[in-house]
Amino acid sequence: MKVAITGATGLVGHSLVERLHKQGEQVLVLTRNPSFAQKVFPRENFPNVEITAYTPNKSGTWQDKIAGCEAVVNLAGEPIGEGRWTPERKQEILNSRQLGTQKIVEAIAKANPKPRVLVNTSAIGYYGTSETATFDEASVSGNDFLAQVCQTWEAEATKVKDAGVRLVILRFGIVLGNGGALAKMIPPFQLFAGGPIGSGRQWFSWIHIDDLVNLILQALNKSDMEGVYNATAPNPVRMNDLSHTLGQVLHRPSWLPVPAFAIEALLGDGAIVVLQGQQVLPKRTLDSGFQFQYPNLQPALKQILK
Protein backbone atom coordinates (compact mmCIF):
# COMPACT_ATOMS: atom_id res chain seq x y z
CA MET A 1 0.00 0.00 0.00
CA LYS A 2 1.18 3.53 -0.78
CA VAL A 3 0.01 6.20 1.66
CA ALA A 4 0.28 9.98 1.21
CA ILE A 5 0.66 11.86 4.49
CA THR A 6 0.53 15.57 5.31
CA GLY A 7 1.85 16.75 8.66
CA ALA A 8 4.31 13.84 8.57
CA THR A 9 7.07 15.55 10.57
CA GLY A 10 4.82 16.26 13.57
CA LEU A 11 4.41 14.07 16.64
CA VAL A 12 1.67 11.87 15.16
CA GLY A 13 2.89 11.92 11.57
CA HIS A 14 6.42 10.90 12.50
CA SER A 15 5.19 7.89 14.45
CA LEU A 16 2.81 6.92 11.65
CA VAL A 17 5.53 7.10 8.98
CA GLU A 18 7.85 4.98 11.11
CA ARG A 19 5.18 2.34 11.63
CA LEU A 20 4.19 2.19 7.96
CA HIS A 21 7.84 1.98 6.92
CA LYS A 22 8.47 -0.90 9.33
CA GLN A 23 5.50 -2.70 7.77
CA GLY A 24 7.05 -2.34 4.33
CA GLU A 25 4.52 0.17 3.01
CA GLN A 26 5.40 3.03 0.68
CA VAL A 27 4.92 6.53 2.05
CA LEU A 28 4.59 9.83 0.21
CA VAL A 29 5.41 12.70 2.56
CA LEU A 30 3.85 16.00 1.50
CA THR A 31 5.73 18.73 3.32
CA ARG A 32 6.23 22.49 3.31
CA ASN A 33 9.87 21.97 4.30
CA PRO A 34 11.50 19.17 2.27
CA SER A 35 14.99 19.79 3.66
CA PHE A 36 13.74 19.33 7.22
CA ALA A 37 11.72 16.25 6.23
CA GLN A 38 14.85 14.72 4.67
CA LYS A 39 16.64 15.11 8.00
CA VAL A 40 13.72 13.52 9.84
CA PHE A 41 13.41 10.68 7.32
CA PRO A 42 16.94 10.17 5.88
CA ARG A 43 16.95 8.10 2.71
CA GLU A 44 19.36 5.50 4.10
CA ASN A 45 16.98 4.74 6.97
CA PHE A 46 13.68 5.27 5.14
CA PRO A 47 14.13 3.93 1.59
CA ASN A 48 10.36 3.51 1.16
CA VAL A 49 9.66 7.19 1.93
CA GLU A 50 9.31 9.72 -0.91
CA ILE A 51 9.40 13.41 0.04
CA THR A 52 7.54 16.00 -2.04
CA ALA A 53 7.24 19.74 -1.46
CA TYR A 54 3.73 21.15 -1.23
CA THR A 55 1.96 24.32 -0.22
CA PRO A 56 -1.12 23.28 1.78
CA ASN A 57 -3.46 26.05 0.63
CA LYS A 58 -2.40 26.14 -3.03
CA SER A 59 -2.81 23.89 -6.05
CA GLY A 60 0.40 22.56 -7.56
CA THR A 61 2.24 19.69 -9.18
CA TRP A 62 2.25 17.96 -5.79
CA GLN A 63 -1.42 17.14 -6.36
CA ASP A 64 -0.46 14.86 -9.25
CA LYS A 65 1.45 12.66 -6.80
CA ILE A 66 -1.82 11.62 -5.13
CA ALA A 67 -2.63 9.44 -8.17
CA GLY A 68 -1.38 5.95 -7.43
CA CYS A 69 -1.66 6.34 -3.66
CA GLU A 70 -4.16 3.95 -2.14
CA ALA A 71 -4.77 6.12 0.91
CA VAL A 72 -4.29 9.67 2.17
CA VAL A 73 -3.83 10.74 5.80
CA ASN A 74 -4.30 14.48 6.30
CA LEU A 75 -2.71 15.57 9.58
CA ALA A 76 -1.71 19.12 8.65
CA GLY A 77 -2.82 22.20 10.57
CA GLU A 78 -1.33 25.15 12.42
CA PRO A 79 -0.80 24.38 16.15
CA ILE A 80 -3.61 25.78 18.26
CA GLY A 81 -1.84 25.85 21.63
CA GLU A 82 1.10 28.06 20.75
CA GLY A 83 0.97 31.84 21.12
CA ARG A 84 -1.86 34.32 21.58
CA TRP A 85 -4.97 34.04 19.43
CA THR A 86 -4.77 37.33 17.63
CA PRO A 87 -7.28 37.79 14.79
CA GLU A 88 -4.47 36.98 12.34
CA ARG A 89 -3.50 33.84 14.28
CA LYS A 90 -7.10 32.62 14.38
CA GLN A 91 -7.36 33.09 10.63
CA GLU A 92 -4.17 31.05 10.16
CA ILE A 93 -5.56 28.26 12.34
CA LEU A 94 -8.75 28.16 10.28
CA ASN A 95 -7.15 28.53 6.85
CA SER A 96 -4.55 25.84 7.45
CA ARG A 97 -7.34 23.34 8.04
CA GLN A 98 -10.05 24.54 5.69
CA LEU A 99 -7.92 25.40 2.66
CA GLY A 100 -5.41 22.62 3.27
CA THR A 101 -8.16 19.99 3.35
CA GLN A 102 -9.86 21.60 0.37
CA LYS A 103 -6.70 21.16 -1.74
CA ILE A 104 -6.22 17.57 -0.59
CA VAL A 105 -9.81 16.72 -1.54
CA GLU A 106 -9.34 18.48 -4.87
CA ALA A 107 -6.25 16.38 -5.58
CA ILE A 108 -8.06 13.15 -4.66
CA ALA A 109 -11.00 14.02 -6.93
CA LYS A 110 -8.63 14.59 -9.89
CA ALA A 111 -6.49 11.52 -9.26
CA ASN A 112 -6.59 8.57 -11.64
CA PRO A 113 -6.57 6.06 -10.10
CA LYS A 114 -8.07 7.52 -6.92
CA PRO A 115 -7.14 6.62 -3.36
CA ARG A 116 -9.59 4.31 -1.65
CA VAL A 117 -9.74 6.23 1.64
CA LEU A 118 -9.04 9.61 3.21
CA VAL A 119 -8.32 9.67 6.94
CA ASN A 120 -8.75 13.29 7.99
CA THR A 121 -7.90 14.84 11.32
CA SER A 122 -10.35 16.82 13.39
CA ALA A 123 -10.34 17.52 17.13
CA ILE A 124 -12.51 17.09 20.20
CA GLY A 125 -12.76 20.87 20.22
CA TYR A 126 -15.72 20.13 17.94
CA TYR A 127 -17.88 19.57 21.04
CA GLY A 128 -17.14 22.82 22.83
CA THR A 129 -16.21 22.74 26.53
CA SER A 130 -18.00 21.60 29.67
CA GLU A 131 -17.18 20.47 33.21
CA THR A 132 -20.36 18.39 33.48
CA ALA A 133 -21.39 17.06 30.05
CA THR A 134 -20.20 13.85 28.42
CA PHE A 135 -19.70 13.77 24.66
CA ASP A 136 -19.50 10.96 22.12
CA GLU A 137 -19.54 10.90 18.33
CA ALA A 138 -23.31 11.50 18.22
CA SER A 139 -23.11 14.69 20.29
CA VAL A 140 -23.87 18.05 18.68
CA SER A 141 -21.13 20.59 18.06
CA GLY A 142 -20.27 23.51 20.29
CA ASN A 143 -20.32 27.14 19.22
CA ASP A 144 -16.95 28.54 20.28
CA PHE A 145 -14.05 29.29 17.93
CA LEU A 146 -12.50 25.82 18.02
CA ALA A 147 -15.86 24.17 17.47
CA GLN A 148 -16.46 26.36 14.43
CA VAL A 149 -13.00 25.52 13.07
CA CYS A 150 -13.69 21.79 13.45
CA GLN A 151 -17.09 22.08 11.77
CA THR A 152 -15.55 23.88 8.79
CA TRP A 153 -12.63 21.44 8.67
CA GLU A 154 -14.89 18.40 8.64
CA ALA A 155 -17.23 19.94 6.07
CA GLU A 156 -14.33 20.28 3.62
CA ALA A 157 -13.26 16.68 4.21
CA THR A 158 -16.82 15.41 3.67
CA LYS A 159 -16.70 16.62 0.06
CA VAL A 160 -14.34 13.74 -0.77
CA LYS A 161 -17.34 11.41 -0.65
CA ASP A 162 -18.59 13.04 -3.88
CA ALA A 163 -15.58 11.40 -5.55
CA GLY A 164 -16.62 7.98 -4.23
CA VAL A 165 -13.81 7.87 -1.66
CA ARG A 166 -14.33 6.41 1.81
CA LEU A 167 -13.85 9.03 4.54
CA VAL A 168 -12.83 8.53 8.16
CA ILE A 169 -12.66 11.60 10.41
CA LEU A 170 -10.72 11.16 13.64
CA ARG A 171 -11.39 13.71 16.36
CA PHE A 172 -8.11 13.81 18.25
CA GLY A 173 -7.91 14.25 21.98
CA ILE A 174 -4.66 15.42 23.63
CA VAL A 175 -1.97 13.13 22.24
CA LEU A 176 0.48 11.81 24.84
CA GLY A 177 3.90 10.86 23.50
CA ASN A 178 7.53 11.93 23.49
CA GLY A 179 6.89 15.55 22.61
CA GLY A 180 3.77 17.64 22.11
CA ALA A 181 1.65 18.57 25.11
CA LEU A 182 3.42 16.23 27.54
CA ALA A 183 6.81 17.80 26.84
CA LYS A 184 5.38 21.15 28.00
CA MET A 185 3.91 19.66 31.17
CA ILE A 186 7.01 17.85 32.44
CA PRO A 187 9.58 20.65 33.10
CA PRO A 188 7.72 22.24 36.06
CA PHE A 189 7.46 18.82 37.72
CA GLN A 190 11.16 18.21 37.23
CA LEU A 191 11.76 21.52 39.03
CA PHE A 192 9.48 20.40 41.89
CA ALA A 193 6.96 23.06 40.83
CA GLY A 194 4.33 20.94 39.11
CA GLY A 195 0.61 21.09 39.70
CA PRO A 196 -2.79 21.43 38.09
CA ILE A 197 -3.57 24.25 35.69
CA GLY A 198 -6.48 26.56 36.49
CA SER A 199 -9.33 25.10 38.55
CA GLY A 200 -8.09 21.53 38.15
CA ARG A 201 -11.67 20.42 37.51
CA GLN A 202 -11.54 20.68 33.73
CA TRP A 203 -11.63 17.40 31.84
CA PHE A 204 -8.57 16.09 30.03
CA SER A 205 -9.45 13.69 27.21
CA TRP A 206 -6.24 12.06 26.03
CA ILE A 207 -4.85 9.24 23.89
CA HIS A 208 -1.49 7.44 23.88
CA ILE A 209 0.45 7.96 20.65
CA ASP A 210 0.65 4.19 20.01
CA ASP A 211 -3.12 3.83 20.26
CA LEU A 212 -3.62 6.75 17.91
CA VAL A 213 -1.29 5.28 15.29
CA ASN A 214 -3.05 1.92 15.64
CA LEU A 215 -6.41 3.62 15.16
CA ILE A 216 -5.21 5.38 12.01
CA LEU A 217 -3.95 2.06 10.64
CA GLN A 218 -7.29 0.43 11.41
CA ALA A 219 -9.07 3.27 9.62
CA LEU A 220 -6.86 2.76 6.57
CA ASN A 221 -7.40 -0.97 6.40
CA LYS A 222 -10.91 -1.63 7.74
CA SER A 223 -13.22 -1.03 4.79
CA ASP A 224 -16.38 -0.77 6.90
CA MET A 225 -15.01 2.12 8.98
CA GLU A 226 -16.58 5.34 7.77
CA GLY A 227 -17.59 8.63 9.35
CA VAL A 228 -16.52 10.17 12.66
CA TYR A 229 -14.58 8.42 15.43
CA ASN A 230 -13.24 9.91 18.64
CA ALA A 231 -9.51 9.34 19.04
CA THR A 232 -9.58 9.44 22.83
CA ALA A 233 -8.89 6.85 25.50
CA PRO A 234 -12.03 5.47 27.18
CA ASN A 235 -11.02 6.89 30.57
CA PRO A 236 -10.61 10.69 30.49
CA VAL A 237 -9.46 12.37 33.70
CA ARG A 238 -9.77 15.75 35.34
CA MET A 239 -6.75 18.04 35.41
CA ASN A 240 -6.24 17.42 39.14
CA ASP A 241 -5.98 13.68 38.48
CA LEU A 242 -3.64 14.23 35.56
CA SER A 243 -1.29 16.34 37.69
CA HIS A 244 -1.38 13.86 40.58
CA THR A 245 -0.68 10.89 38.29
CA LEU A 246 2.10 12.69 36.43
CA GLY A 247 3.71 13.61 39.74
CA GLN A 248 3.54 9.97 40.87
CA VAL A 249 5.13 8.68 37.68
CA LEU A 250 7.89 11.31 37.81
CA HIS A 251 8.33 10.90 41.59
CA ARG A 252 7.76 14.59 42.02
CA PRO A 253 5.23 16.63 44.04
CA SER A 254 2.16 18.00 42.29
CA TRP A 255 1.04 20.62 44.79
CA LEU A 256 1.72 23.94 43.06
CA PRO A 257 -1.23 25.00 40.91
CA VAL A 258 -0.79 27.29 37.91
CA PRO A 259 -3.38 30.10 38.25
CA ALA A 260 -5.74 30.71 35.35
CA PHE A 261 -4.76 34.37 35.04
CA ALA A 262 -1.13 33.41 34.31
CA ILE A 263 -2.17 31.21 31.40
CA GLU A 264 -4.62 33.85 30.14
CA ALA A 265 -1.88 36.48 30.25
CA LEU A 266 0.36 34.24 28.15
CA LEU A 267 -2.14 32.84 25.66
CA GLY A 268 -5.12 35.21 25.67
CA ASP A 269 -8.16 33.53 24.10
CA GLY A 270 -5.97 30.49 23.39
CA ALA A 271 -6.01 29.70 27.11
CA ILE A 272 -9.28 27.89 26.51
CA VAL A 273 -7.21 24.93 25.28
CA VAL A 274 -5.84 24.24 28.76
CA LEU A 275 -8.27 26.00 31.11
CA GLN A 276 -11.42 24.38 29.77
CA GLY A 277 -11.96 20.86 28.58
CA GLN A 278 -14.49 18.22 27.71
CA GLN A 279 -15.18 14.63 28.73
CA VAL A 280 -15.13 12.75 25.42
CA LEU A 281 -15.79 9.04 25.09
CA PRO A 282 -14.84 6.88 22.06
CA LYS A 283 -18.16 5.07 21.64
CA ARG A 284 -18.04 4.45 17.87
CA THR A 285 -14.32 3.71 18.12
CA LEU A 286 -14.97 0.91 20.60
CA ASP A 287 -17.97 -0.28 18.59
CA SER A 288 -15.66 -0.64 15.57
CA GLY A 289 -13.74 -3.32 17.46
CA PHE A 290 -10.74 -1.15 18.27
CA GLN A 291 -8.86 -2.27 21.38
CA PHE A 292 -6.85 0.28 23.34
CA GLN A 293 -3.43 -0.77 24.58
CA TYR A 294 -3.51 2.12 27.06
CA PRO A 295 -7.06 2.76 28.27
CA ASN A 296 -5.84 4.17 31.61
CA LEU A 297 -3.60 7.16 32.24
CA GLN A 298 -1.00 5.83 34.67
CA PRO A 299 0.22 2.90 32.52
CA ALA A 300 0.24 5.23 29.50
CA LEU A 301 2.45 7.78 31.25
CA LYS A 302 4.73 5.07 32.65
CA GLN A 303 5.29 3.64 29.17
CA ILE A 304 6.11 7.06 27.69
CA LEU A 305 8.32 8.22 30.55
CA LYS A 306 10.04 4.92 31.33
N, C-alpha and C positions, 0 to 999 in steps of 0.2 A: 504494500500500500504506500502511496505517496501522499504526504500531508503537507499542505501549506499552512504556515503559522505566522500570524502577526503578534507583536509583543513578545517575541521569542527570547529576548535577552533579559526579561524581567524575572521575578522570583518564580512565578508559575510556569512561564514559557520555557525557562532554562531547564527546569525539572522535567517538563514534558518532552522537550527535544532529547534530553539524555535518555529518557525511558524508551522513546520510539527508536532511537539509534541503537540501543542495546538489543531491541527486538528485531533489528535488521530492516526496519522500515526506512524509506527515503523521506527526507524532510526538505521542504522549501521554506527558507527563512526570509520573510519579507521585512526589511528593516530600513529605518531612516538613516542609520549609521553603519554602513557595511564594514568599515574598518574596525569599529568596536566589536561588531558581531564576529568578525574573523578572529579576533583575540579570544572571544568567549568560546567559539567553536572552531579551534584550529583544524585545518584540513587533515593533518596527520592523525588527529584523534577522532575526527568526525568525518570520515570519507563519504558517508551517505548524506551529508548535509550540504545543500546548495544555498548560497547567500545571494539575494537580489535586493538592490536598492528600490525603495518605493517611497512615495509621498502619500500619507494616508488619505488626505482630503482632495487629491487630484488624480485624474485619469493619467495613464502612462503605459509604456511598454511592459511594465511589471504585470499589468492585468492579463497579458497574453500568457504568462507563466502559469496561470490558474488552470488552463486547459491541460488535461493529462493528470491533474491531481485528483485523487479519489475523495479527498476530504479537505475541508478548510476549518481551522480553529482561529477565531478572531478574538485575540486577547488585548488588543491595543486600546489605549485611552490614557489621557493625562491623569497623573495621580491626583486624588481628591484631598488627601490629608497633608499636603505640603504647602505652606504659605497661606497668606490671607486670601479670602475670597473677594477680591476686588471685582467690579463688573467685568473687567477684561479677563480676569482669571476664570470667572464663571463661564464666560463665553468660550474660552479655550476648552474647559472641561466638557461642555456640551458639544462643541464642534468636533472634537477629537473622536467622540463616540458616534454622533449622528452622521457626519460627513464621512468618517472613516468606514463605518459599516455600509453606508450607501455605496461607496466605491467598491467595496468587497462584493456586495450583492450584484452590482453592475458587472463586475468581472466574471462572476459565476454565471450570470445570465447569458453572457456572450461566449462563454467557453464551449468548445467542441473538441472532445467530449466534456460534459459537465461533471463536476464533483457530485458524489452521491449525497453528501451531508455537509451542513454548516453547523458547527458548534460555536455559538456566539455568547460572549460574556454579558452578563448584566450584574446587578448587585442587590443585596437585600435592602438597600436604601429605597427600593421600589415601594416598600410597605409603609414608609414614614417611620416615626418613632413613637414608642409607648413604654411606660414602666409596667403596665398591667395587661395589655393585650397579648395574645399569642397569634402568630401568623403562620400560614402554610401557603402552598402554591395557589390555592383557591381564594385567598384573601384579596380584597380590593386594594388598589394602590393608595398611597398617601398623596398629600398635596404640597409638600415642601419642595425645595429646589432639587434635592437629590432624587426624590420620587419622580419629578417631572423629567429629569435627565434620563432616568431608567425607562420611563414610558416611551420617550422619543427614541431612545436607543433600540428598544425591543421592537418598536413599530417599523424601524428601518430594516431590521433583521427579518421580520415577518414577510417582507416583500420577496424574499428568496423562494418562498413557496409557489409564487407565480411561475417560476422557472421549473417547477416539478422537483425541487430539491428538498430533502428532509431537513428539518430545522430542529435543533435542540438549543434552548436558552438555559444557561446555568446562572442562577443568581448567587453570586459569591458572598459568603460571609467573610469575616476577618481570617485571612490565611496565616496559619502559624507554620513557620519554617525558619531556616537559617537566613534571616534577613527580614525585610518588610517590617510589619508592625512590631513583631517581637523584638527585633534589634533595637527599636526605639524604647521599648519598655525596660530592657535589662539594665542599662547603665546606672540608673538611680538605685536599683537594688544592690548592685555591686559596690556602690558607695555607701551602703547602709542607709539609704534615704528613700527606699521604695515604699509605695503605698497606693491606695486607690485614687483614681482621678475623679474629681467632682463629688457628687453625692455618694458614689459607690453603689447606688441602687440600680443604675442603668444596666440593661441587659447587654451581654457580650456573646454574640452568636458567631462561632468560630468553626474552622475546619483545618485539620492537619494537611500539610502539603501533599503527603503520600496519598491520602484519601481523595484529595481533589484531582490529582493526576489519574488515579484509578477511575474516578467518575468520568473524566473526560474520555479516557480510553473506552469505557463502557459505552458512552454516548456515540463514539465513532463507530463502534462495531456491532451494537445491538440495534438491529433494523426496526424494532418496534418501539424504540424510544423516540418520542417526538413531543415538542412543546416545552413547557417550563418545568425546571427542577431546581429545588433549593440545594445549593452546595454548602450545607452547614451540618455540623455534627448533630446527632439527635439529643444532645444534652448541653444546651446553652447554659451559661452561668451569669451571675451578676458581677459587676466590677469588683465588689468587695471580695467575692470568692476567687476571682481571677488573681487579684493581688495576693491574697493569702496563699493560694496554691503555688504561685510563682515564687513567693518568698520561701515556701517549704522546699521546693525543688532546688532553689539556689542556695539554701541554707543561710538565708538572710532575713532580717526583720521586714515586716510590711506594715509599719505603723504610721508612716508619715504621709498623710493625704496631700494630693496636689489640688489646691483650691480652684474652683471653676473660673474665677476671675483671671487667674494667671494664664489659663489656656485660652480664654476669650481674648485677652490682651495680645497673645501671640498669634492666634489664628483668626480672630474676628468671627464672621459667620461660619467659617470652616470648623469651629469648635464643636459644632453639632455632631461631627463624626465620632468624637470621643466622649462628649458630655451626655449625649442621648443615645439610646440604642433601641433594639427591638428583639423580642424573643421569637426566633424563627425556627420552625421545625421542618425537617425534610420528608414530608409525608409521601409525595409522589416518588421521591428518590428511593425511599425504603420499599414502596410498592413495586418499583421496577426490579427489585431483587438485589439492589446494591447492598453490600455488606461493608460496614465501616471497620477498618482496622483499629481506629482510635475514636471510639464513641464518647470517651470520658477525658476530661482535661488533664488530670495529673499524669496518666501514662503518656499522653501526647507530648506534654512538656518534658517529661523525663527522657523520651526518645530523642527529642530535638536537642536538648541541652546536655545529653550524656557526655 
